[in-house]
Amino acid sequence: MLDATVGDVRQRDPLDPLLSAALEPVLADLDATVAVPLTIRDEPWSDHPGHVTAMIYTEDRCGSGISVLAKDSLADRVVSIADQLQDIVVEALWAAARPTNWPACPHHPAGHPLRAERTEHGPAWVCPTNLAVVAPIGSLGARSCEG
């Protein structure tokens, strides 16, 4: 289960374990790289069968829905949540007049953010320009892959 106080992330309600497991590595990367206060709430917003949902609120109280498909593998759920959370974080950074390329590509730090992809070694942050795997999702700030 996701810790209630991961960095600047506040979780008020227990989340579905499928969603929590997918969020955990992405939130670890967020915590290791940039401070963006977020609140995660177990507020279902879709009744579509097989969707596991919650809401994420930024510091300015803007809310965004996140979801995963229960049938997907953990790797696919992590990539999906990384992509969704990246959009939320970029918007929050823009609103705060901060650089919006999260997570920043070490090969092109002023150029673009990394992209979440499923690789042969699992979910990873990849440079969209040279397709180099930079780091497994959940390990930014800890170690890097050869790239």
Backbone as a printed PyTorch tensor [residue, N CA C, xyz], in Angstrom:
tensor([[[  0.8490,  -1.1830,   0.0000],
         [  0.0000,   0.0000,   0.0000],
         [  0.8880,   1.2380,   0.0000]],

        [[  0.4830,   2.2430,  -0.7010],
         [  1.2180,   3.4850,  -0.8200],
         [  1.2780,   4.1900,   0.5210]],

        [[  2.4570,   4.6560,   0.8810],
         [  2.6250,   5.3790,   2.1340],
         [  1.8330,   6.6830,   2.1030]],

        [[  1.2630,   7.0650,   3.2190],
         [  0.4030,   8.2500,   3.2730],
         [  1.1850,   9.5500,   3.1370]],

        [[  2.4920,   9.5300,   3.3240],
         [  3.2670,  10.7550,   3.2150],
         [  4.5370,  10.5220,   2.4160]],

        [[  4.3950,  10.2500,   1.1370],
         [  5.5500,  10.0920,   0.2580],
         [  5.9430,  11.4770,  -0.2220]],

        [[  7.0290,  12.0190,   0.3020],
         [  7.4780,  13.3400,  -0.1020],
         [  6.3770,  14.3650,   0.0800]],

        [[  6.0170,  15.0380,  -1.0010],
         [  4.9760,  16.0580,  -0.9560],
         [  3.6110,  15.4930,  -1.3160]],

        [[  3.4800,  14.1850,  -1.3730],
         [  2.2140,  13.5670,  -1.7480],
         [  1.4580,  13.1950,  -0.4900]],

        [[  0.2130,  13.6330,  -0.4390],
         [ -0.6370,  13.2980,   0.6950],
         [ -1.7610,  12.4100,   0.1990]],

        [[ -1.9200,  11.2990,   0.8350],
         [ -2.9970,  10.3810,   0.4740],
         [ -3.9660,  10.3340,   1.6330]],

        [[ -5.2060,  10.6570,   1.3750],
         [ -6.2040,  10.7140,   2.4360],
         [ -6.9480,   9.4110,   2.6070]],

        [[ -7.0560,   8.6230,   1.5670],
         [ -7.8300,   7.3970,   1.6100],
         [ -6.9680,   6.2450,   1.1000]],

        [[ -7.2510,   5.0330,   1.5680],
         [ -6.5420,   3.8930,   0.9880],
         [ -6.9400,   3.7440,  -0.4790]],

        [[ -5.9680,   3.4690,  -1.3120],
         [ -6.2240,   3.2700,  -2.7300],
         [ -6.3230,   1.7900,  -3.0460]],

        [[ -6.9710,   1.4940,  -4.1390],
         [ -6.9980,   0.1230,  -4.6350],
         [ -5.5500,  -0.3410,  -4.7920]],

        [[ -5.2280,  -1.5580,  -4.3690],
         [ -3.8450,  -2.0420,  -4.4540],
         [ -3.2710,  -2.0340,  -5.8730]],

        [[ -4.0870,  -2.2420,  -6.8950],
         [ -3.5870,  -2.2040,  -8.2740],
         [ -3.1230,  -0.8050,  -8.6480]],

        [[ -3.8550,   0.1930,  -8.2270],
         [ -3.4890,   1.5760,  -8.5030],
         [ -2.3090,   2.0030,  -7.6380]],

        [[ -2.3380,   1.6150,  -6.3900],
         [ -1.2630,   1.9590,  -5.4620],
         [  0.0790,   1.4020,  -5.9350]],

        [[  0.0860,   0.1560,  -6.3750],
         [  1.3330,  -0.4720,  -6.8530],
         [  1.8720,   0.2270,  -8.0890]],

        [[  0.9840,   0.7140,  -8.9490],
         [  1.4240,   1.4190, -10.1440],
         [  1.9330,   2.8210,  -9.8150]],

        [[  1.3290,   3.4680,  -8.8420],
         [  1.7250,   4.8210,  -8.4520],
         [  3.0610,   4.8620,  -7.7130]],

        [[  3.3220,   3.8640,  -6.9120],
         [  4.4830,   3.8880,  -6.0150],
         [  5.8070,   4.2300,  -6.7120]],

        [[  6.1970,   3.5400,  -7.7970],
         [  7.4830,   3.8860,  -8.4100],
         [  7.4810,   5.2590,  -9.0730]],

        [[  6.3530,   5.6770,  -9.6050],
         [  6.2830,   6.9850, -10.2590],
         [  6.4010,   8.0930,  -9.2140]],

        [[  5.7280,   7.9230,  -8.0860],
         [  5.8350,   8.8980,  -7.0080],
         [  7.2450,   8.9370,  -6.4300]],

        [[  7.9270,   7.8060,  -6.4110],
         [  9.3240,   7.7860,  -5.9530],
         [ 10.1830,   8.6570,  -6.8690]],

        [[  9.9380,   8.5700,  -8.1790],
         [ 10.6890,   9.4050,  -9.1170],
         [ 10.3550,  10.8780,  -8.9460]],

        [[  9.0980,  11.1680,  -8.7240],
         [  8.6810,  12.5530,  -8.4940],
         [  9.3610,  13.0960,  -7.2470]],

        [[  9.3470,  12.3190,  -6.1870],
         [  9.9610,  12.7230,  -4.9260],
         [ 11.4640,  12.9380,  -5.0720]],

        [[ 12.1140,  12.1300,  -5.9060],
         [ 13.5660,  12.2070,  -6.0740],
         [ 14.0080,  13.3430,  -6.9940]],

        [[ 13.0860,  13.8850,  -7.7720],
         [ 13.5210,  14.8260,  -8.8030],
         [ 12.9460,  16.2310,  -8.6900]],

        [[ 11.7060,  16.3810,  -8.2660],
         [ 11.0810,  17.7070,  -8.2490],
         [  9.9720,  17.7210,  -7.1880]],

        [[  9.8750,  18.7980,  -6.4740],
         [  8.8540,  18.9080,  -5.4290],
         [  7.5750,  19.5090,  -6.0250]],

        [[  6.5580,  18.6840,  -6.1490],
         [  5.2390,  19.1380,  -6.6030],
         [  4.2200,  18.5760,  -5.6190]],

        [[  3.6450,  19.4350,  -4.7890],
         [  2.6680,  18.9440,  -3.8140],
         [  1.4220,  18.3790,  -4.5030]],

        [[  1.0760,  17.1640,  -4.1530],
         [ -0.0960,  16.4870,  -4.6990],
         [ -0.8760,  15.8320,  -3.5740]],

        [[ -2.1830,  15.7570,  -3.7460],
         [ -3.0400,  15.0100,  -2.8360],
         [ -3.7670,  13.9630,  -3.6640]],

        [[ -3.6980,  12.7160,  -3.2340],
         [ -4.3570,  11.6200,  -3.9360],
         [ -5.5450,  11.1750,  -3.1020]],

        [[ -6.7000,  11.0790,  -3.7620],
         [ -7.9200,  10.6690,  -3.0560],
         [ -8.5830,   9.5030,  -3.7830]],

        [[ -9.0840,   8.6010,  -2.9960],
         [ -9.8420,   7.4780,  -3.5440],
         [-11.2400,   7.9830,  -3.8820]],

        [[-11.3330,   8.6520,  -5.0210],
         [-12.5970,   9.1930,  -5.5020],
         [-12.8670,   8.6110,  -6.8900]],

        [[-13.6090,   7.5200,  -6.9490],
         [-13.9040,   6.9150,  -8.2530],
         [-14.6260,   7.9120,  -9.1560]],

        [[-14.1960,   7.9820, -10.3990],
         [-14.8200,   8.9160, -11.3380],
         [-15.3090,   8.2210, -12.6140]],

        [[-15.1460,   6.9180, -12.6730],
         [-15.6040,   6.1700, -13.8370],
         [-16.2590,   4.8770, -13.3590]],

        [[-17.3280,   4.5040, -14.0230],
         [-17.9430,   3.2190, -13.7000],
         [-17.6870,   2.2030, -14.8140]],

        [[-16.6980,   2.5050, -15.6490],
         [-16.3410,   1.5920, -16.7290],
         [-15.7790,   0.3060, -16.1190]],

        [[-16.3230,  -0.8370, -16.5100],
         [-15.8440,  -2.1040, -15.9520],
         [-14.3350,  -2.2900, -16.1740]],

        [[-13.6650,  -2.6780, -15.1240],
         [-12.2320,  -2.9570, -15.2220],
         [-11.3290,  -1.7650, -15.0140]],

        [[-11.8820,  -0.5530, -14.8720],
         [-11.0730,   0.6340, -14.5960],
         [-10.9600,   0.8250, -13.0940]],

        [[ -9.7510,   1.0810, -12.6370],
         [ -9.4940,   1.4180, -11.2430],
         [ -9.0980,   2.8890, -11.2500]],

        [[ -9.8240,   3.7160, -10.5110],
         [ -9.6340,   5.1600, -10.6210],
         [ -9.3910,   5.8310,  -9.2800]],

        [[ -8.8580,   7.0390,  -9.3620],
         [ -8.6730,   7.9170,  -8.2030],
         [ -8.5230,   9.3340,  -8.7460]],

        [[ -8.4610,  10.2790,  -7.8530],
         [ -8.2610,  11.6820,  -8.2230],
         [ -6.9570,  12.1750,  -7.6150]],

        [[ -6.2600,  13.0160,  -8.3630],
         [ -5.0570,  13.6880,  -7.8710],
         [ -5.3220,  15.1830,  -7.9340]],

        [[ -5.0300,  15.8540,  -6.8230],
         [ -5.2250,  17.2950,  -6.7410],
         [ -3.8760,  17.9730,  -6.5730]],

        [[ -3.6730,  19.0500,  -7.3180],
         [ -2.4570,  19.8420,  -7.1930],
         [ -2.6530,  20.8760,  -6.0970]],

        [[ -1.5980,  21.6100,  -5.8190],
         [ -1.6250,  22.5960,  -4.7430],
         [ -2.7180,  23.6450,  -4.9400]],

        [[ -3.0210,  23.9740,  -6.1950],
         [ -4.0660,  24.9590,  -6.4680],
         [ -5.4610,  24.3350,  -6.4970]],

        [[ -5.5580,  23.0900,  -6.0360],
         [ -6.8130,  22.3360,  -5.8960],
         [ -7.4340,  21.9120,  -7.2240]],

        [[ -6.6360,  21.9490,  -8.2770],
         [ -7.1130,  21.4130,  -9.5530],
         [ -7.0440,  19.8890,  -9.4750]],

        [[ -8.1080,  19.2470,  -9.8900],
         [ -8.1630,  17.8000,  -9.8130],
         [ -8.0750,  17.1530, -11.1770]],

        [[ -7.4220,  16.0110, -11.2240],
         [ -7.3100,  15.2110, -12.4360],
         [ -7.5690,  13.7600, -12.0900]],

        [[ -8.3220,  13.1100, -12.9380],
         [ -8.5620,  11.6960, -12.7350],
         [ -7.4180,  10.8690, -13.2810]],

        [[ -7.0800,   9.8150, -12.5630],
         [ -6.0980,   8.8390, -13.0410],
         [ -6.7760,   7.4770, -13.0160]],

        [[ -6.2900,   6.6000, -13.8810],
         [ -6.8890,   5.2680, -13.9200],
         [ -5.9190,   4.2600, -14.4900]],

        [[ -6.1690,   3.0160, -14.1490],
         [ -5.4620,   1.8850, -14.7520],
         [ -6.5130,   0.8390, -15.0940]],

        [[ -6.1440,  -0.0480, -15.9900],
         [ -7.0040,  -1.1820, -16.3130],
         [ -6.5900,  -2.3540, -15.4440]],

        [[ -7.5320,  -2.9230, -14.7360],
         [ -7.2430,  -4.0240, -13.8220],
         [ -6.6310,  -5.2170, -14.5460]],

        [[ -6.9960,  -5.4210, -15.8010],
         [ -6.4970,  -6.5800, -16.5510],
         [ -5.0520,  -6.4100, -17.0210]],

        [[ -4.5400,  -5.1880, -17.0110],
         [ -3.1790,  -4.9400, -17.4900],
         [ -2.1390,  -5.4970, -16.5120]],

        [[ -0.9580,  -5.7750, -17.0260],
         [  0.1560,  -6.1960, -16.1780],
         [  0.6150,  -5.0170, -15.3340]],

        [[  1.3460,  -5.3040, -14.2760],
         [  1.8870,  -4.2310, -13.4420],
         [  2.7580,  -3.3040, -14.2800]],

        [[  3.5830,  -3.8500, -15.1580],
         [  4.4510,  -3.0160, -15.9990],
         [  3.6230,  -2.0470, -16.8380]],

        [[  2.5490,  -2.5280, -17.4430],
         [  1.7040,  -1.6560, -18.2610],
         [  0.9870,  -0.6200, -17.4090]],

        [[  0.5810,  -0.9940, -16.1980],
         [ -0.0730,  -0.0360, -15.3100],
         [  0.8980,   1.0580, -14.8760]],

        [[  2.1570,   0.6860, -14.6030],
         [  3.1710,   1.6720, -14.2040],
         [  3.4110,   2.6630, -15.3410]],

        [[  3.5660,   2.1670, -16.5660],
         [  3.7870,   3.0570, -17.7120],
         [  2.5910,   3.9870, -17.9050]],

        [[  1.3940,   3.4480, -17.7860],
         [  0.1950,   4.2610, -17.9520],
         [  0.1170,   5.3630, -16.8940]],

        [[  0.3590,   5.0180, -15.6460],
         [  0.3090,   6.0060, -14.5620],
         [  1.4380,   7.0150, -14.7110]],

        [[  2.6150,   6.5810, -15.1300],
         [  3.7250,   7.5150, -15.3390],
         [  3.3400,   8.5500, -16.3870]],

        [[  2.7160,   8.1060, -17.4530],
         [  2.2830,   9.0150, -18.5100],
         [  1.2250,   9.9950, -17.9910]],

        [[  0.2600,   9.4950, -17.2450],
         [ -0.7970,  10.3490, -16.7070],
         [ -0.2520,  11.3430, -15.6800]],

        [[  0.6030,  10.8570, -14.7830],
         [  1.1530,  11.7230, -13.7480],
         [  2.0880,  12.7650, -14.3600]],

        [[  2.7980,  12.3900, -15.4120],
         [  3.6800,  13.3360, -16.0910],
         [  2.8710,  14.5420, -16.5820]],

        [[  1.7150,  14.3020, -17.1710],
         [  0.8710,  15.4070, -17.6340],
         [  0.4570,  16.3090, -16.4800]],

        [[  0.0810,  15.7170, -15.3630],
         [ -0.3530,  16.4830, -14.1910],
         [  0.7970,  17.3130, -13.6320]],

        [[  1.9690,  16.7030, -13.5300],
         [  3.1390,  17.3930, -12.9750],
         [  3.5780,  18.5280, -13.8950]],

        [[  3.5950,  18.2960, -15.1960],
         [  3.9780,  19.3410, -16.1450],
         [  3.0510,  20.5460, -16.0110]],

        [[  1.7460,  20.3060, -15.8930],
         [  0.7940,  21.4050, -15.7210],
         [  1.0460,  22.1490, -14.4090]],

        [[  1.3240,  21.4140, -13.3380],
         [  1.5960,  22.0490, -12.0430],
         [  2.8870,  22.8650, -12.0980]],

        [[  3.8960,  22.3510, -12.7710],
         [  5.1530,  23.0890, -12.9110],
         [  4.9420,  24.3550, -13.7390]],

        [[  4.1700,  24.2410, -14.8160],
         [  3.8830,  25.4040, -15.6520],
         [  3.1580,  26.4760, -14.8410]],

        [[  2.1760,  26.0710, -14.0470],
         [  1.4150,  27.0170, -13.2260],
         [  2.3110,  27.7160, -12.2070]],

        [[  3.3660,  27.0480, -11.7890],
         [  4.3080,  27.6220, -10.8190],
         [  5.4730,  28.3380, -11.5030]],

        [[  5.4050,  28.4800, -12.8300],
         [  6.4580,  29.1400, -13.6180],
         [  7.8170,  28.4650, -13.4380]],

        [[  7.7850,  27.1360, -13.3890],
         [  9.0140,  26.3380, -13.2610],
         [  9.2250,  25.5700, -14.5570]],

        [[ 10.4440,  25.0980, -14.8270],
         [ 10.6790,  24.3000, -16.0350],
         [  9.7460,  23.0920, -16.0740]],

        [[  9.2030,  22.8260, -17.2340],
         [  8.1620,  21.8080, -17.3620],
         [  8.6320,  20.4890, -17.9530]],

        [[  9.8980,  20.3130, -18.1360],
         [ 10.3570,  19.0640, -18.7480],
         [ 10.6420,  17.9990, -17.6870]],

        [[  9.5560,  17.4830, -17.0850],
         [  9.7030,  16.4420, -16.0630],
         [  9.2950,  15.0940, -16.6200]],

        [[ 10.1270,  14.0910, -16.3260],
         [ 11.4950,  14.2000, -15.8220],
         [ 12.4350,  14.6300, -16.9350]],

        [[ 13.3690,  15.4740, -16.5850],
         [ 14.2910,  16.0260, -17.5760],
         [ 15.1700,  14.9280, -18.1740]],

        [[ 15.3670,  15.0150, -19.4640],
         [ 16.2320,  14.0660, -20.1550],
         [ 17.6880,  14.4600, -19.9010]],

        [[ 18.5060,  13.5720, -19.3550],
         [ 19.9040,  13.9290, -19.1040],
         [ 20.7010,  14.1260, -20.3930]],

        [[ 20.2380,  13.5600, -21.5020],
         [ 20.9110,  13.7230, -22.7870],
         [ 20.5710,  15.0720, -23.4250]],

        [[ 19.3980,  15.6110, -23.1060],
         [ 18.9110,  16.8750, -23.6760],
         [ 18.1530,  17.6380, -22.5840]],

        [[ 18.8450,  18.0680, -21.5060],
         [ 18.1710,  18.6040, -20.3220],
         [ 17.2940,  19.8340, -20.5650]],

        [[ 17.6210,  20.6380, -21.5350],
         [ 16.7940,  21.8160, -21.8030],
         [ 15.8040,  21.5510, -22.9370]],

        [[ 15.8630,  20.3540, -23.4980],
         [ 15.0840,  20.0910, -24.6920],
         [ 13.7340,  19.4550, -24.4830]],

        [[ 13.6740,  18.4090, -23.7040],
         [ 12.4220,  17.6630, -23.5900],
         [ 12.4510,  16.7610, -22.3620]],

        [[ 11.2720,  16.3360, -21.9400],
         [ 11.2170,  15.3680, -20.8430],
         [ 11.4320,  13.9470, -21.3750]],

        [[ 11.6590,  13.0470, -20.4550],
         [ 11.7240,  11.6300, -20.7990],
         [ 10.3120,  11.1260, -21.0750]],

        [[ 10.2290,   9.9720, -21.6930],
         [  8.9320,   9.3550, -22.0040],
         [  8.8710,   8.0050, -21.3000]],

        [[  7.7210,   7.6950, -20.7230],
         [  7.5210,   6.4000, -20.0680],
         [  7.2240,   5.3510, -21.1310]],

        [[  7.9600,   4.2420, -21.0840],
         [  7.7570,   3.1500, -22.0390],
         [  7.9750,   1.8130, -21.3480]],

        [[  7.3290,   0.8120, -21.8840],
         [  7.5960,  -0.5540, -21.4380],
         [  8.7330,  -1.0810, -22.3050]],

        [[  9.8160,  -1.4680, -21.6540],
         [ 10.9780,  -1.9970, -22.3680],
         [ 11.1100,  -3.4850, -22.0490]],

        [[ 12.0800,  -4.1250, -22.6640],
         [ 12.2810,  -5.5530, -22.3910],
         [ 12.6730,  -5.8070, -20.9410]],

        [[ 13.1400,  -4.7620, -20.2450],
         [ 13.5200,  -4.9010, -18.8360],
         [ 12.4710,  -4.3320, -17.8950]],

        [[ 11.3190,  -3.9160, -18.4360],
         [ 10.2450,  -3.3840, -17.6090],
         [  9.9770,  -1.9250, -17.8930]],

        [[  9.1540,  -1.2740, -17.0600],
         [  8.8180,   0.1340, -17.2690],
         [ 10.0560,   1.0080, -17.0850]],

        [[ 10.2710,   1.9330, -18.0230],
         [ 11.4790,   2.7550, -17.9740],
         [ 11.2020,   4.1440, -18.5250]],

        [[ 12.0700,   5.0700, -18.1230],
         [ 12.0950,   6.4130, -18.6900],
         [ 13.0710,   6.3750, -19.8540]],

        [[ 12.6060,   6.8220, -21.0180],
         [ 13.3660,   6.7180, -22.2610],
         [ 13.4730,   8.0970, -22.8960]],

        [[ 14.6440,   8.3880, -23.4830],
         [ 14.8160,   9.6140, -24.2580],
         [ 14.0220,   9.4610, -25.5520]],

        [[ 13.0840,  10.3630, -25.8310],
         [ 12.2930,  10.2080, -27.0450],
         [ 13.0750,  10.5290, -28.3210]],

        [[ 14.2400,  11.1490, -28.2040],
         [ 15.0390,  11.4990, -29.3710],
         [ 15.9610,  10.3650, -29.8000]],

        [[ 16.7650,   9.8550, -28.8620],
         [ 17.7200,   8.7990, -29.2340],
         [ 17.2810,   7.4150, -28.7470]],

        [[ 16.1140,   7.3420, -28.0950],
         [ 15.5120,   6.1030, -27.5990],
         [ 16.3580,   5.3680, -26.5660]],

        [[ 17.3010,   6.0880, -25.9440],
         [ 18.1210,   5.4940, -24.8900],
         [ 17.2910,   5.3150, -23.6270]],

        [[ 17.4070,   4.1460, -23.0130],
         [ 16.7640,   3.9060, -21.7170],
         [ 17.6100,   4.6200, -20.6700]],

        [[ 16.9980,   5.5610, -19.9700],
         [ 17.7240,   6.3590, -18.9790],
         [ 17.6860,   5.7120, -17.6010]],

        [[ 16.5130,   5.2420, -17.1960],
         [ 16.3840,   4.6330, -15.8660],
         [ 15.0730,   3.8700, -15.7820]],

        [[ 15.0610,   2.7950, -14.9980],
         [ 13.7710,   2.1520, -14.7220],
         [ 12.8680,   3.1300, -13.9770]],

        [[ 11.5840,   3.0920, -14.2610],
         [ 10.6550,   3.9360, -13.5130],
         [ 10.7070,   3.5100, -12.0490]],

        [[ 10.9170,   4.4850, -11.1950],
         [ 11.0480,   4.2270,  -9.7700],
         [ 12.4770,   4.3760,  -9.2700]],

        [[ 13.4130,   4.6330, -10.1840],
         [ 14.8120,   4.7160,  -9.7540],
         [ 15.5080,   6.0260, -10.1290]],

        [[ 14.7670,   7.0240, -10.5700],
         [ 15.4200,   8.3000, -10.8840],
         [ 16.0940,   8.8380,  -9.6210]],

        [[ 17.2810,   9.3290,  -9.7870],
         [ 18.0190,   9.8350,  -8.6430],
         [ 18.7860,   8.7560,  -7.9100]],

        [[ 18.4770,   7.4880,  -8.1920],
         [ 19.1630,   6.3880,  -7.5210],
         [ 20.2630,   5.7880,  -8.3880]],

        [[ 19.8940,   5.4570,  -9.6270],
         [ 20.8660,   4.8700, -10.5430],
         [ 20.3550,   5.0560, -11.9570]],

        [[ 21.2400,   4.8830, -12.9130],
         [ 20.8500,   5.0160, -14.3140],
         [ 21.2250,   3.7780, -15.0740]],

        [[ 20.5260,   3.5280, -16.1570],
         [ 20.8750,   2.4490, -17.0810],
         [ 21.8870,   3.0030, -18.0740]],

        [[ 22.5810,   2.1190, -18.7250],
         [ 23.4950,   2.5560, -19.7640],
         [ 22.6800,   3.1900, -20.8730]],

        [[ 23.1050,   4.2800, -21.3850],
         [ 22.3510,   4.9410, -22.4340],
         [ 23.1850,   5.8810, -23.1140]]])
